[in-house]
């Protein structure tokens, strides 16, 4: 649903940007020209996002694809506002307007700061125990002998992160004691017929 809402927002944004661009181009005043520059830059940014949406969608969305889409969005919108800022600087130089040049520099610097920060934040969306990563853990549960909901939750409580889980289990020789402790917890708490040991009441870190 979120992806569909984003797509509709992009289509509406593209329509409005084109509309503003066409109307602004007919006027000759400075404000309209600025609107035309901004709307033209937004058309470019939204166009890139739409292309990325259909390119990444493929057969379905995964958490990794969503992160890539958000990162592309951050860069595309940053470039749109940077283009607008640069055009303002050039327009200010042409008109010998110091204020317009300062505004253009502000737009450019602000867009770069926000865009880079947004890109970095988008890259951390899948950090920790995301839904897909929890599903992979649950897939290792044997439902004939284990309570899989308990198995998943005890695993998340025992390992601080997905990286901790992967590194520990992939290097048994160096982590044998910890692995044995983990499997003992699973056996004691999550075997079929074993009463849950308060796992349901624990606040999980996701």
C-alpha positions as CSV (number, residue, x, y, z in Angstrom):
1,X,0.0,0.0,0.0
2,X,2.8,2.4,0.8
3,X,4.5,1.8,-2.5
4,X,1.1,2.4,-4.3
5,X,0.7,5.7,-2.4
6,X,4.2,6.7,-3.4
7,X,3.5,5.9,-7.1
8,X,0.3,7.9,-7.0
9,X,2.1,10.8,-5.4
10,X,4.8,10.7,-8.1
11,X,2.2,10.7,-10.9
12,X,0.4,13.7,-9.3
13,X,3.6,15.5,-8.7
14,X,4.7,14.9,-12.3
15,X,1.3,16.3,-13.6
16,X,1.5,19.4,-11.4
17,X,5.1,20.0,-12.2
18,X,4.4,19.9,-16.0
19,X,1.3,22.1,-15.5
20,X,3.2,24.7,-13.6
21,X,6.1,24.6,-16.1
22,X,3.8,25.2,-19.1
23,X,1.9,28.0,-17.4
24,X,5.2,29.7,-16.1
25,X,6.8,29.5,-19.5
26,X,4.0,31.7,-20.9
27,X,4.8,34.5,-18.5
28,X,7.9,36.7,-18.8
29,X,8.3,37.9,-15.3
30,X,11.2,36.8,-13.0
31,X,8.9,34.9,-10.5
32,X,7.4,32.8,-13.3
33,X,10.8,32.1,-14.7
34,X,11.9,30.8,-11.3
35,X,8.8,28.6,-11.1
36,X,9.5,27.3,-14.6
37,X,13.1,26.4,-13.5
38,X,11.9,24.7,-10.4
39,X,9.1,22.8,-12.0
40,X,11.4,21.7,-14.8
41,X,13.9,20.4,-12.3
42,X,11.0,18.6,-10.5
43,X,9.9,17.0,-13.7
44,X,13.4,15.6,-14.1
45,X,13.5,14.3,-10.5
46,X,10.0,12.7,-10.6
47,X,10.8,11.2,-14.0
48,X,13.9,9.5,-12.6
49,X,11.8,8.2,-9.7
50,X,9.1,6.8,-12.0
51,X,11.8,5.1,-14.1
52,X,13.4,3.6,-11.0
53,X,10.0,2.4,-9.7
54,X,9.2,0.4,-12.8
55,X,12.8,-0.8,-13.1
56,X,13.1,-2.1,-9.6
57,X,9.5,-3.4,-9.2
58,X,10.1,-6.4,-11.5
59,X,8.2,-9.4,-10.1
60,X,7.7,-7.9,-6.7
61,X,9.1,-5.6,-4.0
62,X,11.6,-6.8,-1.4
63,X,13.0,-4.8,1.5
64,X,16.3,-4.3,-0.4
65,X,14.5,-3.0,-3.4
66,X,12.6,-0.5,-1.3
67,X,15.8,0.8,0.2
68,X,17.3,1.2,-3.3
69,X,14.2,3.1,-4.4
70,X,14.3,5.4,-1.4
71,X,18.0,6.1,-2.0
72,X,17.4,6.8,-5.7
73,X,14.6,9.1,-4.7
74,X,16.8,11.0,-2.3
75,X,19.5,11.5,-5.0
76,X,16.9,12.4,-7.7
77,X,15.2,15.0,-5.6
78,X,18.6,16.4,-4.4
79,X,19.7,16.8,-8.0
80,X,16.4,18.5,-9.0
81,X,16.9,21.1,-6.2
82,X,20.6,21.5,-7.0
83,X,19.8,22.2,-10.6
84,X,17.3,24.8,-9.4
85,X,19.9,26.3,-7.2
86,X,22.6,26.5,-9.9
87,X,20.1,28.0,-12.3
88,X,19.3,30.7,-9.7
89,X,23.0,31.4,-9.3
90,X,23.5,31.8,-13.1
91,X,20.3,33.9,-13.4
92,X,21.5,36.1,-10.5
93,X,24.9,36.6,-12.2
94,X,23.2,37.5,-15.5
95,X,20.9,40.0,-13.7
96,X,23.7,41.2,-11.4
97,X,21.5,40.3,-8.4
98,X,23.5,39.3,-5.3
99,X,20.3,38.3,-3.5
100,X,19.4,35.8,-6.2
101,X,22.9,34.3,-6.2
102,X,22.7,33.9,-2.4
103,X,19.3,32.3,-2.7
104,X,20.7,29.9,-5.4
105,X,23.7,29.0,-3.2
106,X,21.4,28.4,-0.3
107,X,19.2,26.1,-2.3
108,X,22.2,24.2,-3.7
109,X,24.0,23.7,-0.3
110,X,20.7,22.9,1.5
111,X,19.7,20.3,-1.2
112,X,23.0,18.6,-1.0
113,X,23.0,18.4,2.8
114,X,19.4,17.1,3.0
115,X,19.9,14.7,0.0
116,X,23.0,13.1,1.4
117,X,21.5,12.7,4.9
118,X,18.3,11.2,3.4
119,X,20.4,8.8,1.3
120,X,22.3,7.6,4.4
121,X,19.1,7.3,6.5
122,X,17.4,5.3,3.8
123,X,20.4,2.9,3.8
124,X,19.7,2.1,7.5
125,X,16.1,1.1,7.0
126,X,16.9,-2.6,6.9
127,X,19.3,-2.6,9.8
128,X,18.4,-4.8,12.6
129,X,15.7,-7.5,12.5
130,X,13.6,-6.6,9.5
131,X,10.5,-8.6,8.6
132,X,12.3,-10.5,5.8
133,X,15.2,-11.3,8.1
134,X,12.9,-12.6,10.8
135,X,11.1,-14.8,8.2
136,X,14.5,-16.4,7.3
137,X,15.1,-17.3,10.9
138,X,11.6,-18.7,11.3
139,X,12.1,-20.8,8.2
140,X,14.8,-22.7,10.1
141,X,12.4,-23.8,12.7
142,X,11.0,-27.4,12.7
143,X,7.3,-27.0,13.3
144,X,6.9,-30.7,14.2
145,X,9.2,-30.4,17.2
146,X,9.4,-26.6,17.9
147,X,7.1,-23.7,18.6
148,X,8.2,-21.5,15.7
149,X,6.9,-18.2,17.1
150,X,8.9,-18.9,20.2
151,X,11.9,-19.9,18.1
152,X,11.9,-16.6,16.2
153,X,11.5,-14.4,19.3
154,X,14.1,-16.2,21.4
155,X,16.5,-15.9,18.5
156,X,15.9,-12.2,18.2
157,X,16.3,-11.8,22.0
158,X,19.6,-13.8,22.1
159,X,21.3,-12.2,19.1
160,X,21.7,-8.4,19.2
161,X,21.6,-8.1,15.4
162,X,21.4,-10.0,12.2
163,X,25.1,-9.6,11.8
164,X,25.7,-11.1,15.2
165,X,23.5,-14.0,14.4
166,X,25.2,-14.7,11.0
167,X,28.7,-14.3,12.3
168,X,28.2,-16.5,15.4
169,X,26.5,-19.4,13.6
170,X,28.9,-19.3,10.6
171,X,32.0,-19.6,12.9
172,X,31.2,-22.5,15.2
173,X,34.8,-23.2,16.2
174,X,35.2,-19.8,17.9
175,X,31.7,-19.5,19.2
176,X,30.9,-23.0,20.3
177,X,29.9,-22.1,23.9
178,X,27.6,-19.4,22.8
179,X,26.0,-21.5,20.1
180,X,25.4,-24.3,22.7
181,X,23.8,-21.8,25.0
182,X,21.5,-20.6,22.2
183,X,20.4,-24.1,21.2
184,X,19.8,-25.0,24.9
185,X,17.5,-21.9,25.2
186,X,15.6,-23.0,22.1
187,X,15.3,-26.5,23.4
188,X,14.2,-25.5,26.9
189,X,11.8,-22.8,25.8
190,X,10.5,-23.7,22.4
191,X,10.1,-27.4,22.2
192,X,6.5,-28.5,21.4
193,X,4.6,-28.9,24.7
194,X,6.9,-26.6,26.7
195,X,5.2,-23.8,28.4
196,X,6.3,-20.4,27.1
197,X,8.7,-18.7,29.5
198,X,7.3,-15.2,29.3
199,X,8.5,-14.5,25.8
200,X,5.2,-12.9,24.8
201,X,5.6,-10.2,27.4
202,X,9.1,-9.1,26.3
203,X,9.4,-6.0,24.2
204,X,11.4,-6.9,21.1
205,X,13.8,-4.4,19.4
206,X,11.7,-4.0,16.2
